[in-house]
Amino acid sequence: MASFSSVSKPLIVAVFVILVASEGFIAPAGAAGECGKTPVESAALGLTPCLAATRDARAKVSPACCSRVAAMFNTSPKCLCAILLSPVSKQAGINPAIAITIPKRCNIRNRPAGKKCGKYTLP
């Protein structure tokens, strides 16, 4: 069985990417419930294909990552921001300034350029 530490890093990275792509960047998400009934840590696990792309601005963003980020954009943009700003993202080594560029790198057309997630702005 995988330890929380080995599972949390990919989860945090995925969550961060989703948050970056989110329309929910208007304000930092600190309260529970940004991801509905799903804990932020669990929601972040769905974004594990994005982990490498959150650490290296030159890394190719996988189709699986782009698909998941686009889906979260449409269903729970505030959850993306909550993931990005979560302690789990920090523990996973996610660079928010890089992660927030993933929607643009995925060529997601409906991304809300200029929206804020904490101190980060969606390009």
N, CA, C and O atoms as a printed pandas DataFrame, in Angstrom:
     atom_number atom_name residue_name chain_id  residue_number  x_coord  y_coord  z_coord
0              1         N          MET        A               1    0.849   -1.187    0.000
1              2        CA          MET        A               1    0.000    0.000    0.000
2              3         C          MET        A               1    0.884    1.236    0.000
3              4         O          MET        A               1    1.871    1.293    0.734
4              5         N          ALA        A               2    0.541    2.222   -0.813
5              6        CA          ALA        A               2    1.329    3.448   -0.929
6              7         C          ALA        A               2    1.149    4.311    0.304
7              8         O          ALA        A               2    0.058    4.368    0.871
8              9         N          SER        A               3    2.206    4.980    0.720
9             10        CA          SER        A               3    2.117    5.873    1.866
10            11         C          SER        A               3    1.465    7.189    1.440
11            12         O          SER        A               3    1.407    7.516    0.254
12            13         N          PHE        A               4    0.982    7.925    2.417
13            14        CA          PHE        A               4    0.359    9.217    2.103
14            15         C          PHE        A               4    1.363   10.130    1.410
15            16         O          PHE        A               4    1.015   10.873    0.492
16            17         N          SER        A               5    2.610   10.066    1.859
17            18        CA          SER        A               5    3.648   10.907    1.275
18            19         C          SER        A               5    3.839   10.641   -0.209
19            20         O          SER        A               5    3.971   11.581   -0.992
20            21         N          SER        A               6    3.858    9.379   -0.605
21            22        CA          SER        A               6    4.071    9.049   -2.016
22            23         C          SER        A               6    2.862    9.378   -2.864
23            24         O          SER        A               6    2.997    9.628   -4.061
24            25         N          VAL        A               7    1.686    9.382   -2.268
25            26        CA          VAL        A               7    0.457    9.689   -3.003
26            27         C          VAL        A               7    0.176   11.189   -2.990
27            28         O          VAL        A               7   -0.399   11.714   -3.943
28            29         N          SER        A               8    0.573   11.885   -1.925
29            30        CA          SER        A               8    0.220   13.294   -1.781
30            31         C          SER        A               8    0.919   14.205   -2.773
31            32         O          SER        A               8    0.312   15.187   -3.200
32            33         N          LYS        A               9    2.134   13.946   -3.157
33            34        CA          LYS        A               9    2.841   14.820   -4.085
34            35         C          LYS        A               9    2.155   14.888   -5.435
35            36         O          LYS        A               9    1.908   15.989   -5.926
36            37         N          PRO        A              10    1.834   13.764   -6.059
37            38        CA          PRO        A              10    1.126   13.836   -7.346
38            39         C          PRO        A              10   -0.237   14.481   -7.188
39            40         O          PRO        A              10   -0.686   15.206   -8.075
40            41         N          LEU        A              11   -0.888   14.233   -6.089
41            42        CA          LEU        A              11   -2.201   14.801   -5.848
42            43         C          LEU        A              11   -2.130   16.307   -5.737
43            44         O          LEU        A              11   -2.966   17.010   -6.305
44            45         N          ILE        A              12   -1.184   16.796   -5.042
45            46        CA          ILE        A              12   -1.025   18.232   -4.844
46            47         C          ILE        A              12   -0.746   18.917   -6.168
47            48         O          ILE        A              12   -1.298   19.982   -6.446
48            49         N          VAL        A              13    0.080   18.334   -6.963
49            50        CA          VAL        A              13    0.425   18.909   -8.258
50            51         C          VAL        A              13   -0.807   18.985   -9.137
51            52         O          VAL        A              13   -1.043   19.994   -9.801
52            53         N          ALA        A              14   -1.584   17.928   -9.143
53            54        CA          ALA        A              14   -2.785   17.884   -9.958
54            55         C          ALA        A              14   -3.779   18.940   -9.506
55            56         O          ALA        A              14   -4.388   19.621  -10.332
56            57         N          VAL        A              15   -3.938   19.073   -8.243
57            58        CA          VAL        A              15   -4.860   20.047   -7.690
58            59         C          VAL        A              15   -4.428   21.452   -8.059
59            60         O          VAL        A              15   -5.257   22.297   -8.397
60            61         N          PHE        A              16   -3.162   21.693   -7.996
61            62        CA          PHE        A              16   -2.628   23.006   -8.317
62            63         C          PHE        A              16   -2.933   23.388   -9.757
63            64         O          PHE        A              16   -3.337   24.516  -10.040
64            65         N          VAL        A              17   -2.742   22.467  -10.634
65            66        CA          VAL        A              17   -2.993   22.714  -12.048
66            67         C          VAL        A              17   -4.450   23.054  -12.276
67            68         O          VAL        A              17   -4.768   23.979  -13.023
68            69         N          ILE        A              18   -5.305   22.335  -11.657
69            70        CA          ILE        A              18   -6.731   22.570  -11.815
70            71         C          ILE        A              18   -7.095   23.952  -11.304
71            72         O          ILE        A              18   -7.863   24.673  -11.940
72            73         N          LEU        A              19   -6.563   24.309  -10.194
73            74        CA          LEU        A              19   -6.855   25.616   -9.619
74            75         C          LEU        A              19   -6.403   26.741  -10.515
75            76         O          LEU        A              19   -7.077   27.764  -10.641
76            77         N          VAL        A              20   -5.292   26.553  -11.117
77            78        CA          VAL        A              20   -4.737   27.564  -12.003
78            79         C          VAL        A              20   -5.665   27.807  -13.180
79            80         O          VAL        A              20   -5.814   28.943  -13.630
80            81         N          ALA        A              21   -6.276   26.775  -13.670
81            82        CA          ALA        A              21   -7.124   26.858  -14.847
82            83         C          ALA        A              21   -8.540   27.299  -14.507
83            84         O          ALA        A              21   -9.377   27.433  -15.400
84            85         N          SER        A              22   -8.805   27.516  -13.291
85            86        CA          SER        A              22  -10.158   27.732  -12.812
86            87         C          SER        A              22  -10.665   29.164  -12.935
87            88         O          SER        A              22   -9.899   30.125  -12.862
88            89         N          GLU        A              23  -11.969   29.276  -13.124
89            90        CA          GLU        A              23  -12.614   30.581  -13.088
90            91         C          GLU        A              23  -12.755   31.031  -11.645
91            92         O          GLU        A              23  -13.075   32.192  -11.391
92            93         N          GLY        A              24  -12.525   30.151  -10.714
93            94        CA          GLY        A              24  -12.649   30.436   -9.303
94            95         C          GLY        A              24  -11.459   31.178   -8.739
95            96         O          GLY        A              24  -11.282   31.210   -7.521
96            97         N          PHE        A              25  -10.650   31.768   -9.572
97            98        CA          PHE        A              25   -9.467   32.467   -9.113
98            99         C          PHE        A              25   -9.786   33.850   -8.572
99           100         O          PHE        A              25   -8.870   34.604   -8.243
100          101         N          ILE        A              26  -11.004   34.184   -8.477
101          102        CA          ILE        A              26  -11.398   35.509   -8.030
102          103         C          ILE        A              26  -10.911   35.772   -6.611
103          104         O          ILE        A              26  -10.512   36.891   -6.289
104          105         N          ALA        A              27  -10.940   34.760   -5.773
105          106        CA          ALA        A              27  -10.485   34.909   -4.400
106          107         C          ALA        A              27   -9.846   33.605   -3.947
107          108         O          ALA        A              27  -10.182   32.540   -4.465
108          109         N          PRO        A              28   -8.942   33.673   -3.001
109          110        CA          PRO        A              28   -8.338   32.452   -2.509
110          111         C          PRO        A              28   -9.392   31.561   -1.867
111          112         O          PRO        A              28  -10.295   32.035   -1.178
112          113         N          ALA        A              29   -9.261   30.305   -2.100
113          114        CA          ALA        A              29  -10.210   29.352   -1.544
114          115         C          ALA        A              29   -9.615   28.758   -0.288
115          116         O          ALA        A              29   -8.664   27.978   -0.354
116          117         N          GLY        A              30  -10.156   29.112    0.834
117          118        CA          GLY        A              30   -9.646   28.583    2.077
118          119         C          GLY        A              30  -10.684   27.783    2.820
119          120         O          GLY        A              30  -10.347   26.957    3.669
120          121         N          ALA        A              31  -11.931   28.013    2.515
121          122        CA          ALA        A              31  -13.003   27.341    3.221
122          123         C          ALA        A              31  -13.253   25.960    2.644
123          124         O          ALA        A              31  -12.983   25.696    1.472
124          125         N          ALA        A              32  -13.771   25.092    3.486
125          126        CA          ALA        A              32  -14.134   23.752    3.026
126          127         C          ALA        A              32  -15.301   23.868    2.062
127          128         O          ALA        A              32  -16.095   24.805    2.141
128          129         N          GLY        A              33  -15.398   22.919    1.160
129          130        CA          GLY        A              33  -16.523   22.900    0.248
130          131         C          GLY        A              33  -16.250   23.429   -1.138
131          132         O          GLY        A              33  -17.158   23.420   -1.969
132          133         N          GLU        A              34  -15.055   23.887   -1.433
133          134        CA          GLU        A              34  -14.741   24.397   -2.765
134          135         C          GLU        A              34  -14.814   23.291   -3.806
135          136         O          GLU        A              34  -15.036   23.556   -4.987
136          137         N          CYS        A              35  -14.628   22.059   -3.369
137          138        CA          CYS        A              35  -14.680   20.908   -4.276
138          139         C          CYS        A              35  -15.923   20.070   -3.993
139          140         O          CYS        A              35  -15.937   18.857   -4.205
140          141         N          GLY        A              36  -16.953   20.736   -3.516
141          142        CA          GLY        A              36  -18.185   20.022   -3.178
142          143         C          GLY        A              36  -17.966   19.154   -1.952
143          144         O          GLY        A              36  -17.363   19.591   -0.972
144          145         N          LYS        A              37  -18.455   17.930   -2.008
145          146        CA          LYS        A              37  -18.302   17.009   -0.878
146          147         C          LYS        A              37  -16.959   16.287   -0.904
147          148         O          LYS        A              37  -16.635   15.531    0.011
148          149         N          THR        A              38  -16.185   16.524   -1.952
149          150        CA          THR        A              38  -14.879   15.884   -2.093
150          151         C          THR        A              38  -13.806   16.724   -1.414
151          152         O          THR        A              38  -13.695   17.919   -1.687
152          153         N          PRO        A              39  -13.018   16.121   -0.537
153          154        CA          PRO        A              39  -11.915   16.878    0.068
154          155         C          PRO        A              39  -10.931   17.342   -1.012
155          156         O          PRO        A              39  -10.716   16.646   -2.004
156          157         N          VAL        A              40  -10.350   18.497   -0.813
157          158        CA          VAL        A              40   -9.397   19.058   -1.779
158          159         C          VAL        A              40   -8.283   18.054   -2.083
159          160         O          VAL        A              40   -7.877   17.906   -3.236
160          161         N          GLU        A              41   -7.797   17.378   -1.065
161          162        CA          GLU        A              41   -6.712   16.414   -1.249
162          163         C          GLU        A              41   -7.131   15.298   -2.209
163          164         O          GLU        A              41   -6.339   14.860   -3.043
164          165         N          SER        A              42   -8.364   14.848   -2.087
165          166        CA          SER        A              42   -8.873   13.795   -2.970
166          167         C          SER        A              42   -9.064   14.319   -4.389
167          168         O          SER        A              42   -8.755   13.623   -5.356
168          169         N          ALA        A              43   -9.567   15.528   -4.514
169          170        CA          ALA        A              43   -9.758   16.131   -5.837
170          171         C          ALA        A              43   -8.416   16.293   -6.538
171          172         O          ALA        A              43   -8.324   16.131   -7.755
172          173         N          ALA        A              44   -7.388   16.607   -5.780
173          174        CA          ALA        A              44   -6.055   16.793   -6.344
174          175         C          ALA        A              44   -5.517   15.510   -6.963
175          176         O          ALA        A              44   -4.743   15.570   -7.918
176          177         N          LEU        A              45   -5.897   14.384   -6.455
177          178        CA          LEU        A              45   -5.414   13.103   -6.990
178          179         C          LEU        A              45   -5.768   12.935   -8.459
179          180         O          LEU        A              45   -5.034   12.290   -9.207
180          181         N          GLY        A              46   -6.888   13.511   -8.873
181          182        CA          GLY        A              46   -7.293   13.417  -10.266
182          183         C          GLY        A              46   -6.382   14.168  -11.211
183          184         O          GLY        A              46   -6.442   13.978  -12.426
184          185         N          LEU        A              47   -5.550   15.008  -10.666
185          186        CA          LEU        A              47   -4.664   15.822  -11.489
186          187         C          LEU        A              47   -3.222   15.321  -11.510
187          188         O          LEU        A              47   -2.319   16.050  -11.922
188          189         N          THR        A              48   -3.003   14.105  -11.076
189          190        CA          THR        A              48   -1.642   13.569  -11.056
190          191         C          THR        A              48   -0.961   13.571  -12.428
191          192         O          THR        A              48    0.264   13.680  -12.476
192          193         N          PRO        A              49   -1.693   13.457  -13.551
193          194        CA          PRO        A              49   -1.010   13.524  -14.847
194          195         C          PRO        A              49   -0.364   14.894  -15.110
195          196         O          PRO        A              49    0.416   15.043  -16.051
196          197         N          CYS        A              50   -0.685   15.874  -14.291
197          198        CA          CYS        A              50   -0.175   17.234  -14.484
198          199         C          CYS        A              50    1.078   17.531  -13.665
199          200         O          CYS        A              50    1.659   18.608  -13.794
200          201         N          LEU        A              51    1.490   16.609  -12.842
201          202        CA          LEU        A              51    2.568   16.871  -11.886
202          203         C          LEU        A              51    3.833   17.438  -12.521
203          204         O          LEU        A              51    4.334   18.467  -12.069
204          205         N          ALA        A              52    4.349   16.804  -13.539
205          206        CA          ALA        A              52    5.595   17.280  -14.155
206          207         C          ALA        A              52    5.434   18.683  -14.735
207          208         O          ALA        A              52    6.358   19.494  -14.672
208          209         N          ALA        A              53    4.273   18.964  -15.293
209          210        CA          ALA        A              53    4.021   20.260  -15.918
210          211         C          ALA        A              53    3.892   21.389  -14.895
211          212         O          ALA        A              53    3.965   22.561  -15.266
212          213         N          THR        A              54    3.702   21.061  -13.618
213          214        CA          THR        A              54    3.597   22.095  -12.586
214          215         C          THR        A              54    4.950   22.487  -12.022
215          216         O          THR        A              54    5.057   23.429  -11.237
216          217         N          ARG        A              55    5.972   21.766  -12.425
217          218        CA          ARG        A              55    7.320   22.025  -11.915
218          219         C          ARG        A              55    8.256   22.595  -12.970
219          220         O          ARG        A              55    9.269   23.215  -12.646
220          221         N          ASP        A              56    7.911   22.380  -14.227
221          222        CA          ASP        A              56    8.797   22.777  -15.318
222          223         C          ASP        A              56    7.970   23.418  -16.426
223          224         O          ASP        A              56    7.166   22.745  -17.071
224          225         N          ALA        A              57    8.161   24.696  -16.645
225          226        CA          ALA        A              57    7.388   25.434  -17.650
226          227         C          ALA        A              57    7.640   24.927  -19.060
227          228         O          ALA        A              57    6.841   25.184  -19.960
228          229         N          ARG        A              58    8.735   24.214  -19.266
229          230        CA          ARG        A              58    9.057   23.696  -20.600
230          231         C          ARG        A              58    8.576   22.261  -20.809
231          232         O          ARG        A              58    8.632   21.733  -21.920
232          233         N          ALA        A              59    8.104   21.639  -19.731
233          234        CA          ALA        A              59    7.640   20.251  -19.825
234          235         C          ALA        A              59    6.377   20.187  -20.668
235          236         O          ALA        A              59    5.516   21.063  -20.582
236          237         N          LYS        A              60    6.274   19.155  -21.473
237          238        CA          LYS        A              60    5.079   18.957  -22.288
238          239         C          LYS        A              60    3.922   18.590  -21.353
239          240         O          LYS        A              60    4.079   17.772  -20.447
240          241         N          VAL        A              61    2.777   19.198  -21.584
241          242        CA          VAL        A              61    1.596   18.894  -20.782
242          243         C          VAL        A              61    0.891   17.728  -21.463
243          244         O          VAL        A              61    0.575   17.793  -22.651
244          245         N          SER        A              62    0.649   16.675  -20.717
245          246        CA          SER        A              62    0.052   15.474  -21.297
246          247         C          SER        A              62   -1.403   15.707  -21.689
247          248         O          SER        A              62   -2.082   16.546  -21.096
248          249         N          PRO        A              63   -1.884   14.964  -22.691
249          250        CA          PRO        A              63   -3.303   15.061  -23.060
250          251         C          PRO        A              63   -4.220   14.729  -21.878
251          252         O          PRO        A              63   -5.288   15.324  -21.735
252          253         N          ALA        A              64   -3.805   13.782  -21.036
253          254        CA          ALA        A              64   -4.624   13.423  -19.866
254          255         C          ALA        A              64   -4.748   14.602  -18.913
255          256         O          ALA        A              64   -5.822   14.852  -18.365
256          257         N          CYS        A              65   -3.659   15.323  -18.716
257          258        CA          CYS        A              65   -3.678   16.510  -17.858
258          259         C          CYS        A              65   -4.609   17.563  -18.446
259          260         O          CYS        A              65   -5.469   18.099  -17.747
260          261         N          CYS        A              66   -4.438   17.854  -19.723
261          262        CA          CYS        A              66   -5.256   18.886  -20.373
262          263         C          CYS        A              66   -6.739   18.535  -20.297
263          264         O          CYS        A              66   -7.579   19.402  -20.056
264          265         N          SER        A              67   -7.049   17.280  -20.502
265          266        CA          SER        A              67   -8.439   16.828  -20.452
266          267         C          SER        A              67   -9.037   17.031  -19.061
267          268         O          SER        A              67  -10.169   17.493  -18.923
268          269         N          ARG        A              68   -8.275   16.685  -18.048
269          270        CA          ARG        A              68   -8.769   16.818  -16.670
270          271         C          ARG        A              68   -8.902   18.278  -16.246
271          272         O          ARG        A              68   -9.856   18.646  -15.560
272          273         N          VAL        A              69   -7.954   19.095  -16.651
273          274        CA          VAL        A              69   -8.023   20.520  -16.319
274          275         C          VAL        A              69   -9.225   21.160  -17.026
275          276         O          VAL        A              69   -9.958   21.942  -16.420
276          277         N          ALA        A              70   -9.421   20.832  -18.284
277          278        CA          ALA        A              70  -10.560   21.380  -19.040
278          279         C          ALA        A              70  -11.878   20.954  -18.405
279          280         O          ALA        A              70  -12.810   21.753  -18.313
280          281         N          ALA        A              71  -11.960   19.710  -17.970
281          282        CA          ALA        A              71  -13.186   19.219  -17.338
282          283         C          ALA        A              71  -13.454   19.959  -16.029
283          284         O          ALA        A              71  -14.598   20.308  -15.738
284          285         N          MET        A              72  -12.412   20.199  -15.244
285          286        CA          MET        A              72  -12.604   20.919  -13.985
286          287         C          MET        A              72  -12.974   22.374  -14.232
287          288         O          MET        A              72  -13.736   22.965  -13.466
288          289         N          PHE        A              73  -12.443   22.942  -15.284
289          290        CA          PHE        A              73  -12.807   24.307  -15.663
290          291         C          PHE        A              73  -14.315   24.409  -15.825
291          292         O          PHE        A              73  -14.940   25.372  -15.381
292          293         N          ASN        A              74  -14.879   23.411  -16.461
293          294        CA          ASN        A              74  -16.309   23.419  -16.752
294          295         C          ASN        A              74  -17.174   23.062  -15.556
295          296         O          ASN        A              74  -18.298   23.552  -15.447
296          297         N          THR        A              75  -16.676   22.214  -14.651
297          298        CA          THR        A              75  -17.524   21.750  -13.558
298          299         C          THR        A              75  -17.227   22.382  -12.204
299          300         O          THR        A              75  -18.162   22.660  -11.452
300          301         N          SER        A              76  -15.978   22.617  -11.869
301          302        CA          SER        A              76  -15.629   23.156  -10.551
302          303         C          SER        A              76  -14.407   24.054  -10.571
303          304         O          SER        A              76  -13.362   23.691  -10.031
304          305         N          PRO        A              77  -14.523   25.207  -11.180
305          306        CA          PRO        A              77  -13.363   26.102  -11.257
306          307         C          PRO        A              77  -12.837   26.544   -9.891
307          308         O          PRO        A              77  -11.634   26.757   -9.735
308          309         N          LYS        A              78  -13.712   26.685   -8.910
309          310        CA          LYS        A              78  -13.243   27.095   -7.577
310          311         C          LYS        A              78  -12.415   25.998   -6.928
311          312         O          LYS        A              78  -11.525   26.270   -6.122
312          313         N          CYS        A              79  -12.716   24.762   -7.286
313          314        CA          CYS        A              79  -11.948   23.636   -6.758
314          315         C          CYS        A              79  -10.513   23.704   -7.268
315          316         O          CYS        A              79   -9.581   23.407   -6.521
316          317         N          LEU        A              80  -10.325   24.086   -8.512
317          318        CA          LEU        A              80   -8.977   24.213   -9.067
318          319         C          LEU        A              80   -8.145   25.197   -8.253
319          320         O          LEU        A              80   -6.986   24.932   -7.934
320          321         N          CYS        A              81   -8.740   26.317   -7.928
321          322        CA          CYS        A              81   -8.025   27.324   -7.147
322          323         C          CYS        A              81   -7.733   26.796   -5.743
323          324         O          CYS        A              81   -6.643   27.008   -5.210
324          325         N          ALA        A              82   -8.701   26.115   -5.150
325          326        CA          ALA        A              82   -8.504   25.558   -3.812
326          327         C          ALA        A              82   -7.340   24.570   -3.805
327          328         O          ALA        A              82   -6.547   24.533   -2.864
328          329         N          ILE        A              83   -7.250   23.781   -4.856
329          330        CA          ILE        A              83   -6.161   22.813   -4.973
330          331         C          ILE        A              83   -4.823   23.557   -5.099
331          332         O          ILE        A              83   -3.847   23.214   -4.433
332          333         N          LEU        A              84   -4.796   24.545   -5.933
333          334        CA          LEU        A              84   -3.580   25.319   -6.169
334          335         C          LEU        A              84   -3.037   25.942   -4.887
335          336         O          LEU        A              84   -1.826   25.965   -4.663
336          337         N          LEU        A              85   -3.917   26.435   -4.069
337          338        CA          LEU        A              85   -3.520   27.152   -2.856
338          339         C          LEU        A              85   -3.421   26.249   -1.624
339          340         O          LEU        A              85   -3.111   26.724   -0.531
340          341         N          SER        A              86   -3.678   24.974   -1.792
341          342        CA          SER        A              86   -3.711   24.055   -0.656
342          343         C          SER        A              86   -2.311   23.686   -0.157
343          344         O          SER        A              86   -1.334   23.747   -0.904
344          345         N          PRO        A              87   -2.234   23.303    1.114
345          346        CA          PRO        A              87   -0.956   22.827    1.661
346          347         C          PRO        A              87   -0.453   21.591    0.914
347          348         O          PRO        A              87    0.755   21.375    0.813
348          349         N          VAL        A              88   -1.361   20.792    0.400
349          350        CA          VAL        A              88   -0.994   19.585   -0.333
350          351         C          VAL        A              88   -0.197   19.956   -1.591
351          352         O          VAL        A              88    0.744   19.246   -1.944
352          353         N          SER        A              89   -0.545   21.027   -2.259
353          354        CA          SER        A              89    0.202   21.475   -3.437
354          355         C          SER        A              89    1.627   21.850   -3.055
355          356         O          SER        A              89    2.584   21.501   -3.745
356          357         N          LYS        A              90    1.744   22.550   -1.971
357          358        CA          LYS        A              90    3.065   22.963   -1.507
358          359         C          LYS        A              90    3.906   21.740   -1.156
359          360         O          LYS        A              90    5.086   21.674   -1.499
360          361         N          GLN        A              91    3.300   20.775   -0.473
361          362        CA          GLN        A              91    4.009   19.556   -0.091
362          363         C          GLN        A              91    4.447   18.757   -1.316
363          364         O          GLN        A              91    5.475   18.081   -1.273
364          365         N          ALA        A              92    3.693   18.822   -2.392
365          366        CA          ALA        A              92    4.010   18.077   -3.608
366          367         C          ALA        A              92    5.074   18.775   -4.443
367          368         O          ALA        A              92    5.521   18.228   -5.451
368          369         N          GLY        A              93    5.483   19.963   -4.047
369          370        CA          GLY        A              93    6.510   20.679   -4.794
370          371         C          GLY        A              93    5.991   21.397   -6.023
371          372         O          GLY        A              93    6.748   21.675   -6.953
372          373         N          ILE        A              94    4.719   21.694   -6.030
373          374        CA          ILE        A              94    4.103   22.391   -7.165
374          375         C          ILE        A              94    4.510   23.853   -7.136
375          376         O          ILE        A              94    4.493   24.493   -6.084
376          377         N          ASN        A              95    4.872   24.372   -8.288
377          378        CA          ASN        A              95    5.207   25.791   -8.419
378          379         C          ASN        A              95    3.961   26.482   -8.972
379          380         O          ASN        A              95    3.654   26.330  -10.155
380          381         N          PRO        A              96    3.230   27.245   -8.135
381          382        CA          PRO        A              96    1.987   27.882   -8.582
382          383         C          PRO        A              96    2.164   28.778   -9.806
383          384         O          PRO        A              96    1.283   28.841  -10.663
384          385         N          ALA        A              97    3.291   29.465   -9.887
385          386        CA          ALA        A              97    3.522   30.359  -11.024
386          387         C          ALA        A              97    3.633   29.572  -12.330
387          388         O          ALA        A              97    3.294   30.093  -13.393
388          389         N          ILE        A              98    4.095   28.349  -12.265
389          390        CA          ILE        A              98    4.182   27.493  -13.447
390          391         C          ILE        A              98    2.851   26.772  -13.671
391          392         O          ILE        A              98    2.361   26.691  -14.797
392          393         N          ALA        A              99    2.283   26.259  -12.604
393          394        CA          ALA        A              99    1.032   25.500  -12.716
394          395         C          ALA        A              99   -0.090   26.340  -13.326
395          396         O          ALA        A              99   -0.920   25.821  -14.072
396          397         N          ILE        A             100   -0.116   27.608  -13.016
397          398        CA          ILE        A             100   -1.191   28.461  -13.523
398          399         C          ILE        A             100   -1.114   28.644  -15.046
399          400         O          ILE        A             100   -2.071   29.103  -15.670
400          401         N          THR        A             101    0.015   28.286  -15.628
401          402        CA          THR        A             101    0.165   28.396  -17.081
402          403         C          THR        A             101   -0.363   27.176  -17.830
403          404         O          THR        A             101   -0.441   27.199  -19.058
404          405         N          ILE        A             102   -0.717   26.135  -17.129
405          406        CA          ILE        A             102   -1.145   24.897  -17.790
406          407         C          ILE        A             102   -2.359   25.081  -18.698
407          408         O          ILE        A             102   -2.348   24.549  -19.809
408          409         N          PRO        A             103   -3.398   25.799  -18.293
409          410        CA          PRO        A             103   -4.533   25.972  -19.219
410          411         C          PRO        A             103   -4.125   26.607  -20.543
411          412         O          PRO        A             103   -4.631   26.227  -21.599
412          413         N          LYS        A             104   -3.220   27.566  -20.490
413          414        CA          LYS        A             104   -2.748   28.194  -21.726
414          415         C          LYS        A             104   -1.905   27.208  -22.522
415          416         O          LYS        A             104   -2.036   27.118  -23.743
416          417         N          ARG        A             105   -1.040   26.470  -21.834
417          418        CA          ARG        A             105   -0.204   25.477  -22.501
418          419         C          ARG        A             105   -1.040   24.363  -23.114
419          420         O          ARG        A             105   -0.620   23.733  -24.085
420          421         N          CYS        A             106   -2.223   24.115  -22.553
421          422        CA          CYS        A             106   -3.147   23.110  -23.098
422          423         C          CYS        A             106   -4.035   23.697  -24.191
423          424         O          CYS        A             106   -4.819   22.985  -24.818
424          425         N          ASN        A             107   -3.903   24.994  -24.410
425          426        CA          ASN        A             107   -4.721   25.691  -25.401
426          427         C          ASN        A             107   -6.216   25.585  -25.080
427          428         O          ASN        A             107   -7.041   25.392  -25.973
428          429         N          ILE        A             108   -6.544   25.713  -23.803
429          430        CA          ILE        A             108   -7.946   25.694  -23.378
430          431         C          ILE        A             108   -8.526   27.053  -23.724
431          432         O          ILE        A             108   -8.150   28.070  -23.140
432          433         N          ARG        A             109   -9.425   27.061  -24.656
433          434        CA          ARG        A             109   -9.954   28.309  -25.211
434          435         C          ARG        A             109  -10.847   29.093  -24.259
435          436         O          ARG        A             109  -10.859   30.323  -24.306
436          437         N          ASN        A             110  -11.584   28.420  -23.408
437          438        CA          ASN        A             110  -12.520   29.127  -22.531
438          439         C          ASN        A             110  -11.923   29.498  -21.178
439          440         O          ASN        A             110  -12.656   29.792  -20.234
440          441         N          ARG        A             111  -10.592   29.484  -21.082
441          442        CA          ARG        A             111   -9.980   29.854  -19.806
442          443         C          ARG        A             111  -10.201   31.351  -19.551
443          444         O          ARG        A             111  -10.097   32.157  -20.475
444          445         N          PRO        A             112  -10.498   31.713  -18.337
445          446        CA          PRO        A             112  -10.754   33.118  -18.014
446          447         C          PRO        A             112   -9.456   33.892  -17.778
447          448         O          PRO        A             112   -9.093   34.171  -16.636
448          449         N          ALA        A             113   -8.773   34.231  -18.846
449          450        CA          ALA        A             113   -7.517   34.967  -18.724
450          451         C          ALA        A             113   -7.723   36.215  -17.870
451          452         O          ALA        A             113   -8.711   36.932  -18.023
452          453         N          GLY        A             114   -6.785   36.456  -16.982
453          454        CA          GLY        A             114   -6.859   37.622  -16.110
454          455         C          GLY        A             114   -7.509   37.343  -14.761
455          456         O          GLY        A             114   -7.424   38.175  -13.857
456          457         N          LYS        A             115   -8.155   36.193  -14.606
457          458        CA          LYS        A             115   -8.778   35.856  -13.314
458          459         C          LYS        A             115   -7.682   35.549  -12.307
459          460         O          LYS        A             115   -6.598   35.093  -12.672
460          461         N          LYS        A             116   -7.970   35.800  -11.055
461          462        CA          LYS        A             116   -7.005   35.626   -9.990
462          463         C          LYS        A             116   -7.310   34.381   -9.167
463          464         O          LYS        A             116   -8.465   34.003   -8.973
464          465         N          CYS        A             117   -6.235   33.757   -8.690
465          466        CA          CYS        A             117   -6.318   32.680   -7.705
466          467         C          CYS        A             117   -5.244   33.047   -6.698
467          468         O          CYS        A             117   -4.056   32.817   -6.925
468          469         N          GLY        A             118   -5.670   33.613   -5.596
469          470        CA          GLY        A             118   -4.691   34.131   -4.644
470          471         C          GLY        A             118   -3.906   35.238   -5.308
471          472         O          GLY        A             118   -4.492   36.171   -5.857
472          473         N          LYS        A             119   -2.594   35.148   -5.266
473          474        CA          LYS        A             119   -1.764   36.184   -5.890
474          475         C          LYS        A             119   -1.396   35.850   -7.335
475          476         O          LYS        A             119   -0.641   36.590   -7.966
476          477         N          TYR        A             120   -1.920   34.749   -7.861
477          478        CA          TYR        A             120   -1.595   34.310   -9.213
478          479         C          TYR        A             120   -2.692   34.703  -10.205
479          480         O          TYR        A             120   -3.879   34.671   -9.879
480          481         N          THR        A             121   -2.280   35.071  -11.412
481          482        CA          THR        A             121   -3.227   35.487  -12.440
482          483         C          THR        A             121   -3.156   34.518  -13.619
483          484         O          THR        A             121   -2.077   34.187  -14.110
484          485         N          LEU        A             122   -4.311   34.081  -14.052
485          486        CA          LEU        A             122   -4.396   33.146  -15.177
486          487         C          LEU        A             122   -4.002   33.850  -16.470
487          488         O          LEU        A             122   -4.583   34.877  -16.823
488          489         N          PRO        A             123   -2.998   33.292  -17.188
489          490        CA          PRO        A             123   -2.580   33.926  -18.455
490          491         C          PRO        A             123   -3.568   33.650  -19.583
491          492         O          PRO        A             123   -3.365   34.109  -20.707
